[in-house]
Amino acid sequence: MKKIVRRLLFYLLCVLPVVFIFPVLQVIAGCWLPVFRTPLMGIRSWEHRNDTAWKTRYNWVSLEKISPQLVQAVIASEDNRFEQHNGFDWIELDIAWNHEQRKQKRGASTITQQVAKNVFLWPQRSWLRKGLEAYYTVLIELFWSKGRIMEIYLNVVEIGKGVYGAEAAAQFYYKKPAAKLTAAEAAMLAVCLPNPLRRNPRKPTTYLLQRQKDIMNLMRKLPQPGFLNQELRTKS
């Protein structure tokens, strides 16, 4: 019995540092390195391995090459308190919990949490993934600036079938670089984020057009992100 306990303790002492330290090294590397590929991209490619028409569209660009309108649109659509919270929006979590109690689904993931999931983890829901997502979220907020979080988010987020990131989406849907997206185009891309495989910016439904208007109205009310000008000044 003592031997079994000793072995378990030995394995725990060997495994736990790896479990906690490896994510730290990943996040620190993410301070400078671009994301070359995400787990979701690999999963989608595998799911469509027999589809000859399937193509992964992904072009990494720096934040200054993405329209500020798109930054404003995704904040308006996905995470109104992006600059104020530390990775977890407790106000939205409380609202989501009340909706859950009434059996009404409501998401409460912040942009930081979505980055943690998209860059480092897998899409399927489980308690293990949620736990790792929370750990990565804390690390990301600790090591990355808000500008860096937004830059990575806008580069890796899924915006259509095989379409990832702002530059690929702008080229695919609007035949222009992400830097030249208008407010209306940015709002439409943001509308599609919650369900990118079913929502098509080229064929917007009445619901999507109304959501686009709502997001554009909110974009006008929200202050310009402070991190944006600071990030651009730092890189200029």
N, C-alpha and C positions, 0 to 999 in steps of 0.2 A: 504493500500500500504506500509506504514511504517513497519507494522508487517511482511509483506512478505520479505521486504529488510532485516529486522533484523534477520529473520529466516535464510535467505540465508547466511548472514554474519556469523551467529552462526555455521551453518553447514560447511562453508568454514574454519572457524577457528578450527573446530574439525577435519575435514577430511585432510586438507593440511599438518598439522604436521605429521599425520600418513603416508601419501603418501610419504613424504620426509624422515622421520626418519626411517621407517621400512626397506627400502632398505639399509640404513646406517648400521643398526644392522645386517642385513643379511650378508653384505660384511665383516664387522668386524669379525663376527663368522667364515667366510670363511678363515680368516687368519690362523686358526688352525684346524678347523674341516674338515674331508673329506666329499665329496658330496655323500650322501647315495642313492639318486635317483634324476633324472631330470624330468622336465615336459614332455620332448620328450619321455622318456622311458615310462611314464604313457600313453601318447597318442598312442604310437605304440602298447603297450600291449592291450589297449582298442580296437584299430582297428583290432587286431588279436585275440580277445577274444574267437572266435569260432574255431580258428585254433589250434588243439591239438598238432601239431608239432612245434608251435611257442615257442621259448625259449629266455629269456633275458640273455645274457652273459655279466657280468660286474664284474670286480675284481679291486678294488682300490689298487694301489701300490704307493710308494713314488718315487720321481724323480730319486733318485740314483739307482732304480731298473728298470729304462727304459733306453734303449740303447741311448747314445749320438747321434748315427747315426739317430735315429728317430727324435730327437730334431732338428738336422740339416736339415733333410728332410722336416719337416713341415714348418720350416722357409723358406727354399728354395721354397717350393711349394705354401705356403699360405700367407707369410708375410715377405718379404725380409728385411724390415726395422723395424722388431719387437723390437729390442733393442734401436732404435733411436727415435721412435715416442712416444707420450704420450697417445696412445690409438686410435688416429685417424691419418691415413696416408694421409695427405693433397695432396701429390704428386699423389697417386693412385686415390684419390677422383677427382682430376682435370682431370686425364686421363679418368676415368669412365664417368665423365660429358661430355667430348668431344665425347666419344663413344655413349652416350645416345642421344646427339644432332644429331649424324649420324645414329641413330636407330640401333646401335650395342650394344648388352648387354655386360657388363663387370662388374664383382664384384670388390668391393673395401673394403670389410670388413676386419679388422685386426683380429688377433688372440684374442685380448682383447675383441673386439666387439662380436666375436663368443662365447667366454666364457660367456659374459653377457647374450646373447640370450639362450645359451644351459643350463645354470645353473639356471637362474632366470625367464626366459620368455617362450613364446610359439613360434612355428616356423612360423605360418602364418604371411604374411606381412601386415602391416597396419601402418598408421602414429602414432597411439598410441604406438604400439610396438617399432617403431623406436625411438620415443621420450624417452621411458623408457630405451631402449637399450643404448642410448647416456648417460643418467643419470647414469646408472649402470657402463658404461665404465669409466666415470670420477671417480666414487667411487673406482672401482677396481684398476685403476692406482694410485690412492691416497693411498690406504691402503695395496695393495699387492705388493710384489716384482715381478720382471719379472720371476724369477724362480718359484714362487708360481703360477703365471698366467699360465705358461707353464705346470706345474705339473697338475693343474686342467684340463686344455684343453686336455692334452694327456690321462686323465683318463675318461673323459665324452664324448668325440667326437664320433659320430656314424661312424663305419667303417664296415658296412655290416648289413644284416637283423637280428636285435636283438643283434648285436655285438657293444659294447661300450667300448672305451678305448684301450690303447696300450696292456695291459696284456691280456685281453680277445681276442683281434685280433691276437696277437702273438700265443697264445695257439690254437685258432680255425683254423687259416690258416697255421701255420708253426709248430705246436706241440712243441713249445719251449717258455720259458719265454721272456718277453719283453726286458730284460737286454741283451739277446743274439742275438737280431736281427742284421743281417748284413746290410751293406749300401744298397745293392740291395733290400732286403726285406723291409727295412724302406722306400725306395723311392717308391716301389710299393704300400705300404699302403698309403703313402701321395698322390699318384696319384688318389686313390679311394675316397679321402675325399670330393671333390666337388659333387659327385653323388654316395654315398655309397650304395644305394639300387640297383643300376644297374651295378656298376663296381665290378668285382669279382677278387681279387688277384690270385685266383687259376686258373682262366681262362682269362688271359689277352689278349686283342685284340691287333692288330698291333699298333693302336693308343696309347694304354696304355703302351706298351713296348717302344715306342718312347718317350713318356712323362717320363717314368722311366729313360731313358738315359739322357734326358734333365735335370731332377732334380738332378741326380747323378753328372753331369758336374757342375751344379750350386753349389751343396754341396761342391765340391772341391774348388771352387772359394771364397765362403763365409768364413769369419773368424770364428773361433770357438767361440760360444756365451760366452761372458765374465761372464754372470750371472751363467752359468752352474758350473764352477769350484768354484766360490764363494759360491753357494748354497750347493754344496757337502762338502766344507770345513766347513761350518757352522754346518752341520748336523753330521759331523764325530767326 
